[in-house]
Amino acid sequence: MRQRLVIGIGCVVAAVGLFLAYLRMARAFPINGDGASNALQAWDMFHGNPLLKGWALSDVSFYPTELVQYGIVQWFTGLTADQVHVTAAITYTMIFFLAAVLAKGRATGVEGWLRIGVAVAILLLPVPGTGYQTLLSSPNHTGSAVPLLLAWLVLDRSRQRVWTPVLVAALLGWGAMGDPLITFVGAVPLIVVCAYRALRSRGAERLFELSLVLAGAASVGVSRAFRHLLDSLGAFQSPHPPIELAPLSDWPHRAWMTARMLGVVFGTHRPGWHPPAFELALSALHLIGFLVALAAFAVTVVRALRGTADRVDSVMIAAITCNLGAEVVSTISVDLMAAREIAPVLPMGAVLAARLAGPWLAARHPVPAAASHSGPGAASRAALDAARTAGDGSRIPAKAPRPVWIGRGVLAGVLAVFAITLVAYAPPRAEPSEAQEAADYLRSRGLSYGLGAYWASNNITVTTERGVTVAPVVGGGDRLVPFCWQSKAAMYDAGAHDARFVVFEKDRPFYGTPEQAEHMWGPPVQRHDVGKYAILLYNVNLLDGFPPHCG
């Protein structure tokens, strides 16, 4: 009882410390239009519009998952830019602990702690730059690992209980309601693996595997039914993800890009980044964890094909394969920023690495045969005296071979370096938001409502805490039109709002240009160039006669 209490208190203290460290990392990047849009949607959900009527969201709604989390955080922080960072830090802290628990599995004693140590070594320290941006920014599939890990944890701990398939289906269905990625990296792998295992088993074991197949299928049905229910209630619009099969000739290039994306997620690849020697050393240490995860993946594939792999391990290798395979054969990703789409691979890879390396690090040499010279029963007694209980309850001799001690030393060294870095390294804090300079200018001029390119719209609204509201627009021919993506129809209501300015990004003409504004409303009264932004001021309400919103 006392030991559990100490462990519990230690976990709470660690969770608070990790949250604060990850919050510091998250603040190293400003929020952007995506995170700000999610914050505005969560605020609307919890302030009278639970169905988000009138909203056009992105192809990933995060509706019952991270938008709810955003809303809860806003009870404490309000609608601020920092609440995006707070939510990201909470999410990664949850992933860290869920992966550690799943990595431990049913192992106890030394093996259990070694498993946790391996998972922690891989997850503890996102690398500066790309690691922060991919894993600790706004909702971008990283948080989708939470329902996945919860489902695999239930599958691992509950074994063959009647309610296990029901709970797994509920968790995967809940995740897929917010992110369709869960269907492809959760439900599909579960169905395929358990169907294969059902063919190789019999009796009660076969029935349980088939029940898990039904659970995977049911999770898809639950998420689809939820979407139909929302549509019937007039809730938000959310387009289907634009997924197409890439030409076969593109697959080699896409495979190489996916490999680089994997390096971004695991912290071994720093695209366009020239870090100091210390940060390069951190990437080199992350390479160790990546190689262990890669070896664990290969070994588990062989075991799964032979039918000797653990069920959860088999499901995770199938999930990783589906996630990475989709990036290779489809048109989902367009550049390395799409590394966020394979973010769930990181915790699952860490768990696989821990479940393979942990037992090896806990292994001992067999007792030498020379011990038998003491008499017929002496060797047996000596072996029994030296033996200890492994995590699975089996008896193993106590003497560890040299490679195992080297492995333990490497693990201890990596954990020490990462822990010290986590405490000592303080990344510089960025501006609260992209387009912060434009937001400051508008607020200083007393301007409160206008239009703007997507990446200088909702983020300005959030960073000024709705002191300045900017409705997103996009170029449409020679005109500007509402951007039907992360926007609400009421934003363009001329009877409710008086829009007197337009904000453009000079280097992103796709989202609108000053020439399009002048074609619609004539020359502005004033034009101000603030950094890379052009701000046009008018003496008329720009929403009068503005094209209608798609919502």
N, C-alpha and C positions, 0 to 999 in steps of 0.2 A: 504494500500500500504506500509506504513512504517513498519507494523507488518510483512508482508511477506518479506520485505528486511532484517529485523533483523533476521528472521528465516533462510533465505537463507545464510546470512553471518555466522550465528551460525553453520549451517550444514557444510559449507566449512571448518571452523576452526576445527570442530569436526572430519571431514573426514581426515584432515591433521594430527591431533593429534592421531587418531586411527591408521592411516597408520604407523606412526612412532613407536607407541607402538607395533603393530603387526610385524613390521619389526624386532624390538628388540627380540621378541619372536621367530620369524622364524630363526634368527641367532643363537639360542640356540642349533640347530641341524645342523650338516654338510649336504651338499648336497650329494646325492648318484648317482648311475649309471642311475637311471630312470630320475631324474630331469636334469642331465647333458645331457642325450640323447635327451630329448626334446629341450634343449637349442641349441644343435648342429643342430637339424632338423630345428628349427626356423631360425637359422643363414643361413642355406643352402637355405631355402625357400626365404629369402629376399636378397639372393646374387646369383641369377641366376638359381635356381632350384625350381621354385614355385610348381611343381608337386612332388617334392622329388623323382625323378626317381632314381632307384638303391637302394633305402632304403627298408629295412625290418623293419617295426615298431612293436610295441606290439599289443595286441588284442584290445587296446583302443588307437586310433590314436591321438585324440585331435586336428586333422588337421585344421578344420576351426574355432576352438574356442581358446583354450589356446596356441596353437602354434603361432597363429596370435598375441595374447597378448604378448607372449615371444618376438616375432620379433619387436613389437613396443617398448617394454621396452629396447631392445638391441640398439635401436637408441640412447638412452641416456646413457646406462651403458656399451655397448660393450658386448662381449662374456666373461662374468666373472661368477664366482661362486655366487657372491652376487646378480646377476640379477634373479636367481632362488628365493632367499628370497624376493626380491622386488616384484616379480610377485605374490608370495603367499600372501604377505601382502595386495597388491591391491585387489586380489580376495576376501579375507575374509572381507575387508572393504566394497566392493560392496555387498556382501551377507548380511552384517550387515544392510546396509541402505535399501536394497530391502525388507528384512524381516520386518523392522520397518514400512515401508510404507504400505506393505501388511497387517500387523497386525492392523494398524490404520483403514484401510478400509474407509468407508464413515463416520465414527464417528467424531464428532467435540467436541470442548470444553474440559472439564475435562475428559470425557470418552476417547476421542481420545488420550490425553496425557497419561492416565493410560494404555491404550493398548500398546502404544509405550514403556512405562516403563517396562511392563512385558516382552515384546520381548527382550528389551535391557538387562534386568537382566539375561536372559538365554544365550544370545549370547556374551555379552560384554567381558567376561574374560575366554578364554580357559585355562584349568588348566595346570600348568607346567608339563613337561614330556610328557605323552601320548597325552594330548590335543594339545600341540605344534606340536608333530610329526604327528598326524592324520590330523589336520585341517590347519596347516601352513607349510607344506612341499611342495614337487614338485607336479605337476598335478596328482591327485589320486582320482578323482570323487568329491572332495570338490567343485571345480569350476563348475561342472555340475549342481550345484544348481542355478547358475546364469540364464541360459535359462529357467529352471523350474519356478523360482520365477517371472521372466519377463512374462512368459505365464500366470501364475495364476494372476498376477497383471492386465494384460489386461483383463482377464476374469472377474475380480472383479470390475474394474472401468468402463469398456465400456458398460457393460450390454448387451442389445439385439440390437446391431448395426450390420449393414450388413457386415462390414469389420472385425468384431471380430473373427469369425472362421478362416478367411484367415490369420490374424496376429498370432493367436494361433498356427495354423498349421505350419506357417513359423518358429516361435520360437522353437517349439518342433522338427521340422525337422532339423533345424540348430544345435540344441543340440545333436540330435541323430547322425548326421554326425560325430561328434567328439567323442561321447561316447554312445555306444549301450544301456547303462543303462537308458537313457532318454526314450527309447521305452517302457521299462517295468515300469518305475516309472512316466511316463508322459503320453504317448499316450494311453496305456492300461487302466489306471485308468480313464482317460477322457472319453474313449469310454464306459466303463462299467457304470460309474455313469450317464452319460448323456443319455444312452440307458434306464436305469432304470427310470430316471426322465421323459423321453419321454413317457413311458408307463403310468405314473401317471398324465400326463398333457394332454392338448388339445389345439387346435387352434394354434395361433401364438407362444405360449410358446412351444408346441410340435415341431413345425417346427424349432425353434431355437435350442432346445436340439438335434434334429436330425442333424442339421448343425454342431454342435460341435462333434457329433459322426463321421461325415464325416471328420472334421478337424483332429481328432486323427488318423483316417485311412490314411488321406492324408499325415500327417507328416511322417508316416512310409514309404509310397511310395516315398516321396521326398528324404528321407535319402538313401533308396535303389537305387533310380535312380542316385543319386549323386555318390554312390560307383561304379555303373556300368559305369558311365561316366569317372570316374578316371581310371578304369581298361582299358577302350577303348583308353585312352590317354597315357597308359603306366606309370601311376603314381606308387606310393609306394605300397608295399605289406603289408597287415595287416591281420593276421589270425583271424578266428572267435573265440570268447571267448569259452574256453573249459567247456561248461555247460552241466552237466549230472544230472539226478535225483538220489539223494542219496538213499541208501537202507532205507526202513522204520525203521529198527532197529536203524539207526543212527540219526533219527529225534530228539529224546529226548536230546541226547548229543549236537546236532547242535542247538537246541532251547536254551539250557543253554549257549552255546558259543555266540549265537546271543544276548542273554540278557546281557552278559558281554560286548559285543561289543557296545551295546546301552549305557551301563554305561561309556565306554571309551569316546564315542562321547559327552555325556552330562556332562562328568567330574566327575562322581560319583564313578567310578571304576578305581583303579590304579594298574594294573597287574604288579607283580614283582617289585613294587615301594614302598619304605619306606620313605615317605616324612616327613618333620618336622611337628610339631603340627599346625603351621599356615596354611600350605598347606592342611592338613587334614580338617581344619576348612573351607577352601574354598570349598573343595569337599562336605562338609556337607551342605553348603549354596546352592551349585549347586543341591543338592538332592531336595531342595524345588521346584526349577524350574522344575526338572524332574517329580516330583509328580503332579504338576499343569498340565504339558503337558500330563501326563498319564490320569489324570481325564478329561481333555479336549477331548482327543481322545475317551474315553469311552462315554462321554456325546454326542459327535458329531456322533458316530456310531448309538446310539439310535435314535437321531433326524433324521439321514439320512434314517434309515429304516422306520421311520414314515412319511418321506417325508416333514419334517419341517426344515431340515438343509439348510443352505446356500449352493449354488452350489459349490463355491470354497472350503468351509470347507469339503464338501463331497468328492471332488476330492482329497484333501490333505490326508484325512484319508485312501482313497483307495491307494494313492501313497505310504504312509508309510507302509500299509499292504503288498503291492506288494514287496517293498524293503526288509522288514524284512522276509516276507514269503519265498522269493527266497533264502535267506540265510539258512533257516531251511530245505527246501526240496531239495535243489540242492547241488552240490559239489563245488560251487563257492569259498567259503571261506575255508581255511585250518587252520587258527589260528587267534589270536586276532588282528594281524596286518591287517586283512581284515576289520577292523572297518572303514577304509577309504571308503569301498564300500557302507556303509550306511550313509556317511557324510551328504547327502541331508536331511536325517530325522531330523537333528538338527534344521535347520532354519524353516522347515515346522512344527515341533513340537512346536517351539517357537511361530510361528504365531497362531497356534491353541490355545495354552495356553493364548495368549494375547486376542484373540477374544472371549474367554469364560470368562476369569477373569476380563477383562477390564470393561464390563457392570456391573458385580457384584460389583467391587470396586467403581463404580460410583453410585450404588443404594442408595436409601434413605428409611427410614421408612414411611409408610403411616401416614397421619395426624390422631391423636387419635380421637375416636368418641366423647369424652368429649367436643370437640370444638363446638359441635352442641347445647350446652346449651345456647349459646349466642343468639340464635334465629334461625329461619328456614334458613335464607340465610347466616348467619354468618360463619358457617362451610365452606360453599362453597367459600366465599370470603377469608377466612383465608387460605384455601388450595390453592386457586389461587395465593394469595400473596406469599405463601411459595414455590410454585412450580417453577421449573426450566426446561429448555429444555434439554432433553437427546440427545445423539449422533444421534439417529434415528428420532429426531423431536418430540417425544412424551413428555408429561408433567409429571414430577415426583416431589413428595414432597421433601423438602430440608433436612429433618433431617436424618442423616445416623445412622444405627444401630451399636452397639459396635463391632461385628465381622468384619464389613467393615472397621472400623477405625483401628482395629488390623491388618487386611490385608494390608491396606495402609502403616502402620508403618513398617511391615515386608518388604514390597517392597522398601520403602525408605531406610531402613537399609541395605538391600542387595545391592542396587544400590550404596550406599555410600561406603561400604566396597570394592566392586569391582572397583569402580572408583579410590579410593585411592590406591588400590593395582596396578591398571593399571599404575598409574603414579609413584608410589614409588618403586615397585618391579622391579629390573633389573636382569634378568637371566644371568648367565655367558655365554659369547660368545664362541661358539665351534670353532674348526678348520673349515676352509672354506669347506673342502670336506672330505668324507671318502677316505682312502688311501692317505691322505695329506703327511704323512711321506715318502711314496714311491715316490710321486710326487716331493717332495723337494730333495730327493736323486738323482733321474734321472736328474732333472734340474741342480743340482750342478755338476754332472758328464758330462754335455754337451750332454747327450743322447736325441735324438729328435724324434725317431720313433721306435715303437716296438709293441708287442702283449701282451695281458693281460687278466686275468679272468674278467668277466663282471663287477664285483663290484670294479675293479681296472683298468678301461679302460677309458670310456668316461668321467668319473668324473675327472680323471687325465688330460685329454685333456682340459677340461673346466677350472679347477682350475689353470692350467699353461697358460691359455689364448692361447692355441694351440702351446705353446712353446715346449711341449712334447706331441706327439700324440700317443695314445695307442688304437689299434684295438681290439675289444673284441673277445675272443675265448672261446671254451668249449671243454671238453674232449669227444672224440669219440672213444671208444675202447682203443687201445694202442697209439692213435694219438691225436693231436689237430686239430680242424676244426673251420672254421668261425662260430661265434655265430649269427645265423640268427634271431636276435631279437635286435631291436634298433641299427642296424649297416647298413653300406652302402657298396655296392660292390667295389667301388673305394678304400676303405680302404685297400684292399688286393691285389692291383695292384702292382706287382713286378717292372713294368717298371716305375712307378711313385714314389714308396716309397722304402726305404732301411731300413728294420726292423732289429735291431741288439740286441734286448733284449726281454725277456718274464717275466711278473710279475704274480706270483701265490699267492693266499691266502692259507695259510697252513691249515686253518680250514674249507675250502670249496673245497674239492677235486673234487666235481662234475664239477667245471668249469675248471679243468685241473690240472695236477701235474707235478713236475719236471721230473718224470720218463717218462712221455709221451713225453716231450720235448727232453729228451736224446735219446729216441727211434727214433725220427725223425731226429735229427741233431747231435747226439753224445754228449759227455760231453761238458759243457760250458767252455769258456775260464776263466770265473770267476763266482762265485756265491756269492751274498751278501744277508744276512738276515737282513731285516729292519723291526723291530717290528714283526707283524704277516705275513709279506710278504717275499717271496723268489724271488729274482731278478737274472735271469740267463743272462749272457752276451755272445754274439757270435761274431765271425769275418766274418760271412757270412750273406747274405740277407735271412732272414727266410721266405720271401714270395716267393722265387724261388721254384716252384713246389708245393706251398701250395694249399690245396683243394679249389675248387671254391666256391664262395659265392652264396647263394640261390637267390639273387636278380638279 
